[in-house]
Amino acid sequence: MTYRVTATGTLGTPKAVTKGTPKLDYTLASGSTCTGLVTQGTSCTVKLKFTPRFSGLRKGAVEIVDSTGKLQATTLIHGIGVAPQIAFDPAVQTTVAIASSSFGSPFEVDELGYFYVAYTGDGVIDGIAKIPPDGGTPTILNTAGLDVGAPSALDGAGNVFVRGSLDLVELPAGGGEPTALLLGDGFDEALDMAVDGSGNLFVLYEHYVSGIQMFAVAEIPAGGGPEIPLPFAFPSDDYRARAESLTIDSLGNVYVLFVTFPGFTGQVYEVPAGGGSQVVLPPTFNVDGGYMAADAASNLFVGNAPQIEEIPAGSSSAITISTFPKPEYSDHQNVAVNPAGDVFSILPSGDLVKLHRSQPPPLSFPETPLGTTSIPLSINVQNTGNASLTLSGITASGPFATLSGASSDCTIGSSLAPGGRCELRVTFRPDSEAVTTGSITLTDNALNKCGAAQVIELAGTIGDPPMAKLSATTLHFGSIAYSTSSTLPLTITNIGGGTLTLAPSINGPSYTIASSTCSAGVAAGKSCTLQVEFAPVSVGNHNDNLTLVTNESLNNGPTTANVALRGLGTGVGALEANKIVQFPDYEDGQGDPFPVVALTIYNFGVPGKVTVSTRINGQSYKIVGSTCTAGLTAGSTCTLQVEFIPQALGYHNDILTLTPSGGAAPSTVYLRGFDEECCG
C-alpha cells in the first residue's frame, strides 16, 4: 500500500489491525517504508501479510502513526479466509453477568471476545460500554453526549457504529471524539445497520410516504458521499408489517428480517452483493421481532425470544439451536456471531449467554444397566465455513459406539458443503463397572488443517438391572358363555433400573394378547399393560399359561415369568380336546364295519334340561347312535356315535354342528377321515 507524504516528520511503526486488534490476521511484511523520517512530497509503502485465522470476511485496517503513536491515517482493508469450519449442536452454554440493559437491543463482539453493549449501570451512566469476555470491569466509551441507542456494527479499524433515534454515531477505536453521521432527507429512524469490509455502511430505516409507514435500506459509502438505495421491495400494510433487522454476510449479501402481524410471520429478504433483484428466502417462521447475524457459511441466526433460530445456507426451514428463559415482556432477541462460529445473546436478566458451538460438547448418558445398550444421544455437526468439510475419521473409545445407517448420519468420508449438517449418534453399553468413560474423536480438515481433531468427552453411569413386578400371577376370568369373550389387564412394573423388555406368549388358543403398551420397553419406575382376552374355543375349563420372557438377568440370559390363565366356557358341546375327531383310515371296498367314534357331549352351566340337535355338512359321516335325546342337565354328559362312511377316495373333512335348545350358542366339531384305495 502506497501513501503520499504531505508533511515532513517522523513516523512510528505502522499498525495492521483486525477489527482494531493488532497481530491477528494482518501483519506487517518486510520492506515497509512508512516509518522513521519521511519528507513532504515523497511516498512510502506498507507491505502486509494476510494469514486468516478463520474463514469468511476478515475486516482489517492499516494505521499510520507518528513517533508519539498519534494516528495520522487509516486505510480499511479486508480479505476472505477460505476454509471449512466445524460447529456442534446442542452447544455448551455459559453465561456472563454484565451490567447492561441490552436485552432487546443489538450488540457487537470483537476479535478478542469483548462485547460492545448499551449500558445504563446504576442509572447514572448512559451510553456504550466495552465489556471484557469474562464480564469484568467495563470501559465506558466516549459518546460526548450524542443521542445513542445501541452498537450495531464494527469496522476493520475497530470503530463502533451506533444507531440513535435520529442520527448514526461513529465512536473511534481507542477513544477520541465521536462523529455524528447525518442521515439524508426521508430518514425518520434508523432501525439497524451493518458495515462491510470496505467500510460501507448499510442502514435499515423507516420513513413515511403520504402518512404510510415504509421501510428501506440505503448504503452510505465509506468516506462519505450520497446514499445509495438498495432494491428491497417490502410489503406495505400500514402498521401491520414491519422490517425488524439487517445483517450482511461475508460475500456482501444484505439480509432484512420482515415480520407480518398479527400472525408474527417472519421472512428474510436478500439483496445480492453488488445489486441485483431482491430474493425472498423460503423459510417462514413465527417470530416476535428479532435481530440477525451471519457466519462465514452465510448461515443466518435470528433472535426469536426466547430462542435462537438458524436458517442454514440454502435451507428451506429454520432450526432452533437454543432456548432461553421466556421474558416477562416481548422484545427483540438480539444475537451476534464471532469468527469461530460461537453465538451470543443477551437474556432478559441482563446476563450475556454464549453458545460455544466451535467446541465439541461432552455427552453424559443416563443410568444404563450392565450388558444393555442405552438409547442413542445425538450431536449435530455443521460446517460453518465456506469450503467443504470432510470427515476422515470417527473413532470411539471405551464402552461407546457410533451408529450409522440413516442418511443423516455422520460417517467416515462424509463431506459437508458450507452450512451442511450431519448427525453423530452415540450409544453407551457398559460391560464392566471399571470403565464408564470414553470419547469420540472426529478427524477432518477444519480450518484447512490436515488431520484436525475434535474430541467429544463421554461419560456414562451404571444403573441397576431391570426387574419385573407383575400385578397378578393368575388371571381368573370366571365363567363366560361359549362364543363370547372377556378381557383382563396384566400390569408389569419395572422396579429395577434401565429399560425392561419383555416378549409375551400364550400356549392355548382360548387366550390372546388383545393389546399391549409394552412393545417399546418399560423405563425404571414405569409400567406397561397387557390386555389378555379370553374367548373359549370350546365349552369347558381352559387352563393355559402366559409366559413372559424378560431381560431381567441381562448378561446371564433371559428370565421367564409365568402367569396362569383360568376360565370356563359355559354351554353345550364337546371339550377342546375333542374339537377335532380323527377317524381311523378306511380301506375302500371293505364294507362293514365302518369306523365309529363315540363323542362325549357336556353341559357346562346351562340350566334346565337341554336337548341337542345335530347337523353334518357332508355325506361321509352320520349319527348312528345317541344318548342325548332325553336332554342334558347342567353338569351331565351324553354320547353321540358318529360313523365314517366315505363316499369317495381321499380325505373327508366335514363339520358336525351341535345346536342346544334354550338359546345357548351352537358349537362345532371337526370330523377328519381318509378313504384309501384298496391294494388288491
Secondary structure, 3 states (H helix, E strand, C coil): CEEECCCCEEECCCEEEECCEECCCEEECCCCCCCEEECCCCEEECCEEECCCCCEEEEEEEEEEECCCCEEEEEEEEEEECCCCEEEECCEEEEECCCCCCCCCCCEECCCCCEEEEECCCCCCCEEEEECCCCCCCEECCCCCCCCCEEEEECCCCCEEEECCCCEEEECCCCCCCEEECCCCCCCEEEEEEECCCCCEEEEEEEEECCEEEEEEEEECCCCCCCEECCCCCCCCCCCEEEEEEEECCCCCEEEEEEECCCCEEEEEEECCCCCCCEEEEEEEECCCECEEECCCCCEEEEECCEEEEECCCCCCCEEEEECCCCCCCCCECCEECCCCCEEEECCCCCEEEEECCCCCCEEEEEEECCCCCCCEEEEEEECCCCCEEEEEEEEECCEEECCCCCCECCCCCEECCCCEEEEEEEECCCCCCCCEEEEEEEECHHHCCCEEEEEEEEEEEECCCCEEECCCEEEEEEEECCCCEEEEEEEEECCCCEECEEEEECCCCEEEEEECCCCCEECCCEEEEEEEECCCCCEEEEEEEEEEECCCHHHCCEEEEEEEEEEEEEEECCHHHCEEECCCEECCCCCCCCEEEEEEEEECCCCCECEEEEECCCCEEEEEECCCCCECCCCEEEEEEEECCCCCEEEEEEEEEEEHHHCCCEEEEEEEEEECCCC
